[in-house]
Amino acid sequence: MGTTTPFQYDGFANVFELDENMAYVKDKMEEDIKRYGLCKPEDLATFCSEELFHALHCEYLGVAFGKGLITFEEVAYWGYEMIRQMKAGEASGD
């Protein structure tokens, strides 16, 4: 596997179809959003501030969840792991 992440990063980053120019296919993106919906900040409030939610565009995780690309548990683990690593870096002076 060769990765330290506990889940496929594709489930977080490659949610929407891209065209040959690496741009989102707008009508497919809109269809996906209509079909699966978007996350709201309160959906992830347990481990993600509203500011971070918007900075990372976490609203699109609703589509990733709906498509089965990633689970809530995987996102929660990723979030907590990021926080743990940041705190470890602060403690070591990095």
Residue pairs with C-beta under 8 A, 6 or more apart in sequence:
3 9
5 78
6 74
6 77
6 78
6 81
7 70
7 71
7 74
7 77
7 78
8 69
8 70
10 69
11 64
11 69
11 70
11 74
12 61
12 64
12 69
12 70
12 75
12 78
14 69
15 32
15 60
15 61
15 63
15 64
15 67
15 69
16 24
16 25
16 28
16 29
16 32
16 60
16 63
17 24
17 25
17 28
17 29
18 24
18 25
19 25
32 63
32 66
32 67
33 62
33 63
35 66
36 62
36 63
36 65
36 66
36 67
37 62
37 63
37 66
38 59
38 60
38 62
38 63
39 53
39 58
39 59
39 60
39 61
39 62
39 65
40 59
41 48
41 50
41 53
41 54
41 58
43 62
44 53
44 58
44 61
44 75
44 79
46 76
47 76
47 79
47 80
47 83
48 56
48 58
48 79
52 58
53 59
61 70
61 75
64 70
65 71
65 72
